[in-house]
Amino acid sequence: MPEYTVIRIDRDEHVAEVVLNNPDRLNAMAPEFFEEIGRAFRELDSDPEVRAIVLWAEGRLFTAGLDLKAASTGILSTNENRGRAEQADSFYRHLREMQDEFSALEKCRKPVIAAVHGHCIGGGVDLTTAADIRLCTKDATFSIMETRIAIVADVGTLQRITPIVGKGFAREMAYTGKRITAVRAHHFGLVNDVYDTKEEMLAAAREMAREIAANSPIAVQGVKQVLQYSEEHTIQEGLEFVGHWATSRFHTNDLVEAITAFMEKRDPEFKGN
């Protein structure tokens, strides 16, 4: 498997960090970005040592979104040897692959905390809305900018944004394409908290990740699974699902450790089994 070129992965005990690492290109999303981001989260999902993930970016902004220079080659070119239907089918399959790469954050069993500074444009909103929790700096802005370049956001934003911020604000963002300030993003629940500096934000994100990682990974990953299931089903279906989940994991070693630690008045040391 090739090395990562536009992102990197850092690890600190049970916390991993996925870092957008192409600041010279404003972390723009060229084709290799999509493949690498999906691969990174699938790698961390399968790593038993990782219990929480922080997503952040190098450089002066989080991401400029889709790399229009790279994308323009495919948009403006035509292939006379292929019919319109064949070209449309090829585009559809490529788009679905891109969607799957970003959905890797959502499918990852480990909670993902996105920490955003500067501008988060277009695909950046697709990416961060697939995370579990979002933090930002006071200079951060968020923009569903696709309508301003004559396309529809098609990699996940429109499917995920409404449950996060509500119907009216989601439509305002999507129809206008304007930049939303950190203050408004916080007001409507797009981000959990706003920080003065990038350093303060990253410190808070890392502390939150450590708090998550200190809990039983079985329980934390179970919570993520139950929450995601419940968001897409009725309350009764969600109750049935969590009932089966809890029954199948009723007597884990982590549960025994939690009870033992409580009786012994010490912090538990969870092993994830």
VENQUISUL-V156288 format. One record per pair of residues at least 4 apart in sequence whose C-alpha atoms are under 7 Angstrom apart, sorted by sequence separation. I is the first residue (numbers start at 1). GAP is how many residues later the second one is. D is the distance in Angstrom with one decimal. If there is no record, write none. Layout:
# VENQUISUL-V156288
I/GAP/D, I/GAP/D
This chain:
# VENQUISUL-V156288
4/4/6.1, 11/4/6.0, 12/4/6.2, 22/4/6.4, 23/4/5.3, 29/4/5.3, 31/4/6.9, 32/4/6.1, 33/4/6.0, 34/4/6.3, 35/4/6.1, 36/4/6.0, 37/4/6.4, 38/4/6.2, 39/4/6.0, 40/4/6.3, 41/4/5.9, 42/4/6.4, 43/4/6.4, 67/4/6.1, 68/4/5.7, 71/4/6.3, 72/4/5.8, 73/4/5.9, 82/4/6.1, 83/4/6.3, 84/4/6.0, 85/4/6.1, 86/4/6.2, 87/4/6.2, 88/4/6.1, 89/4/6.2, 90/4/6.2, 91/4/6.1, 92/4/6.2, 93/4/6.3, 94/4/6.4, 95/4/6.3, 96/4/6.2, 97/4/6.4, 98/4/6.7, 99/4/6.1, 100/4/6.3, 103/4/6.1, 104/4/5.8, 120/4/5.1, 121/4/6.3, 122/4/6.8, 123/4/6.1, 124/4/6.1, 125/4/5.9, 126/4/6.7, 136/4/6.1, 146/4/6.4, 147/4/5.4, 153/4/6.4, 156/4/6.2, 157/4/5.5, 160/4/7.0, 161/4/6.2, 162/4/4.8, 165/4/6.3, 166/4/6.1, 167/4/6.3, 168/4/6.3, 169/4/6.2, 170/4/6.2, 171/4/5.7, 172/4/5.9, 173/4/5.6, 180/4/6.4, 181/4/6.1, 182/4/6.0, 183/4/6.2, 184/4/6.2, 185/4/6.2, 186/4/5.8, 196/4/6.8, 197/4/6.3, 198/4/6.1, 199/4/6.1, 200/4/6.2, 201/4/6.1, 202/4/6.0, 203/4/6.1, 204/4/6.1, 205/4/6.1, 206/4/6.1, 207/4/6.2, 208/4/6.3, 209/4/6.1, 210/4/6.1, 211/4/7.0, 213/4/7.0, 216/4/6.2, 217/4/5.8, 218/4/6.0, 219/4/6.1, 220/4/6.4, 221/4/6.2, 222/4/6.1, 223/4/6.0, 224/4/6.1, 225/4/6.2, 226/4/6.0, 227/4/6.2, 228/4/6.8, 229/4/6.4, 230/4/6.7, 233/4/6.0, 234/4/6.1, 235/4/6.1, 236/4/6.2, 237/4/6.1, 238/4/6.2, 239/4/6.0, 240/4/6.4, 241/4/6.2, 242/4/5.9, 243/4/6.1, 244/4/6.2, 245/4/6.5, 246/4/5.7, 251/4/6.5, 252/4/6.6, 253/4/6.1, 254/4/6.1, 255/4/6.4, 256/4/6.1, 257/4/5.9, 258/4/6.2, 259/4/6.3, 260/4/6.1, 261/4/5.8, 262/4/6.4, 11/5/4.4, 22/5/4.7, 29/5/6.9, 57/5/5.2, 82/5/6.4, 120/5/6.3, 146/5/5.2, 147/5/6.1, 153/5/6.6, 162/5/5.2, 165/5/6.2, 173/5/6.5, 180/5/6.4, 185/5/5.0, 186/5/5.0, 195/5/6.2, 215/5/7.0, 230/5/6.8, 233/5/6.3, 261/5/5.1, 10/6/5.7, 11/6/6.2, 21/6/6.6, 44/6/6.4, 146/6/5.6, 185/6/5.9, 186/6/6.3, 195/6/5.4, 261/6/6.0, 9/7/6.9, 10/7/5.0, 20/7/6.2, 105/7/7.0, 146/7/5.6, 186/7/6.5, 261/7/5.1, 9/8/5.6, 10/8/6.6, 162/8/5.4, 230/8/4.7, 9/9/4.8, 161/9/6.1, 229/9/6.6, 8/10/6.0, 9/10/6.3, 258/10/5.6, 7/11/7.0, 8/11/5.3, 257/11/6.2, 7/12/5.4, 8/12/6.8, 182/12/6.8, 7/13/4.5, 8/13/6.4, 257/13/6.9, 6/14/6.4, 7/14/4.5, 114/14/6.0, 6/15/5.1, 7/15/6.9, 6/16/5.1, 226/16/6.2, 254/16/5.4, 114/17/6.2, 125/17/6.8, 254/17/6.5, 113/18/6.2, 254/18/6.3, 112/19/5.2, 113/19/6.0, 114/19/6.1, 115/19/6.0, 116/19/6.2, 117/19/5.7, 125/19/6.7, 254/19/6.1, 112/20/5.2, 113/20/4.7, 114/20/4.7, 115/20/4.8, 116/20/4.5, 117/20/5.2, 253/20/5.5, 111/21/6.0, 112/21/6.5, 113/21/5.7, 114/21/6.2, 115/21/5.5, 116/21/6.6, 118/21/5.6, 119/21/5.5, 120/21/5.9, 121/21/5.9, 122/21/5.9, 252/21/6.1, 117/22/6.7, 118/22/4.2, 119/22/4.9, 120/22/4.9, 121/22/4.9, 122/22/4.8, 117/23/4.9, 118/23/6.3, 119/23/6.2, 120/23/6.4, 121/23/6.4, 122/23/5.1, 165/23/5.2, 106/24/5.2, 116/24/6.7, 121/24/6.4, 122/24/6.1, 165/24/5.5, 102/25/5.9, 105/25/5.8, 106/25/6.2, 164/25/6.4, 165/25/5.8, 105/26/5.9, 164/26/6.1, 6/27/6.3, 103/27/6.5, 102/28/7.0, 129/28/6.5, 147/28/6.7, 126/29/5.9, 144/29/6.0, 148/29/6.1, 126/30/5.1, 143/30/6.9, 144/30/5.4, 147/30/6.0, 126/31/4.4, 129/31/6.2, 146/31/6.7, 4/32/6.4, 125/32/6.2, 129/32/6.6, 145/32/4.2, 26/33/7.0, 144/33/5.0, 145/33/6.8, 16/34/6.3, 143/34/5.8, 14/35/5.5, 15/35/5.7, 23/35/5.9, 26/35/6.6, 27/35/6.9, 28/35/5.7, 143/35/5.7, 14/36/4.6, 15/36/6.1, 16/36/6.4, 17/36/5.5, 18/36/6.2, 19/36/5.9, 20/36/6.3, 21/36/6.3, 23/36/4.6, 27/36/4.8, 28/36/5.1, 29/36/5.7, 30/36/6.6, 143/36/4.6, 14/37/5.4, 15/37/5.1, 16/37/4.8, 17/37/4.7, 18/37/4.8, 19/37/5.1, 20/37/4.4, 21/37/5.5, 26/37/5.7, 27/37/6.3, 28/37/5.2, 29/37/4.6, 30/37/5.1, 142/37/5.4, 143/37/6.1, 14/38/6.8, 15/38/5.7, 16/38/6.4, 17/38/5.8, 18/38/6.6, 19/38/5.1, 20/38/6.1, 26/38/5.7, 28/38/5.7, 29/38/4.9, 141/38/5.7, 142/38/5.0, 216/38/6.3, 19/39/6.8, 28/39/4.9, 141/39/5.2, 142/39/6.8, 30/40/6.1, 141/40/4.7, 140/41/6.4, 141/41/5.8, 140/42/5.4, 139/43/6.7, 138/44/5.5, 136/46/7.0, 62/54/5.8, 216/54/5.4, 218/54/5.6, 62/55/5.5, 64/55/6.9, 136/55/6.7, 215/55/6.9, 217/55/5.3, 61/56/5.7, 62/56/5.9, 63/56/6.4, 64/56/6.5, 65/56/5.0, 66/56/6.8, 99/56/4.8, 135/56/5.2, 138/56/5.7, 216/56/6.0, 53/57/6.8, 61/57/4.2, 62/57/5.8, 63/57/5.3, 64/57/5.2, 65/57/4.9, 66/57/5.9, 98/57/6.7, 99/57/6.6, 134/57/4.7, 135/57/5.6, 136/57/6.6, 137/57/5.2, 138/57/5.7, 52/58/5.3, 53/58/6.2, 54/58/5.9, 55/58/6.0, 56/58/6.2, 60/58/6.4, 61/58/5.2, 62/58/5.5, 63/58/6.2, 65/58/4.6, 134/58/5.9, 135/58/5.3, 136/58/5.1, 137/58/4.6, 138/58/5.5, 51/59/5.6, 52/59/5.2, 53/59/4.8, 54/59/4.8, 55/59/4.6, 56/59/5.1, 65/59/5.4, 133/59/6.9, 135/59/6.2, 136/59/6.3, 137/59/5.7, 52/60/6.3, 53/60/6.2, 54/60/5.9, 55/60/6.0, 56/60/6.2, 137/60/5.8, 63/61/5.9, 137/61/6.0, 42/62/6.4, 38/63/4.1, 41/63/5.9, 45/63/5.2, 34/64/6.1, 37/64/6.6, 38/64/6.1, 41/64/6.1, 45/64/6.0, 137/64/6.5, 45/65/6.4, 136/65/6.6, 35/66/6.3, 38/66/5.4, 42/66/6.7, 135/66/7.0, 34/67/5.9, 41/67/6.4, 117/81/6.3, 115/86/6.9, 115/87/6.7, 115/90/6.8, 113/92/6.8, 110/111/6.0, 109/112/5.4, 109/115/6.9, 54/151/6.7, 54/152/6.9, 53/156/6.7, 52/157/5.5, 52/160/6.5, 52/161/5.8, 51/162/5.1, 51/166/6.1, 15/194/6.4, 15/195/6.7, 15/198/6.9, 14/199/6.1
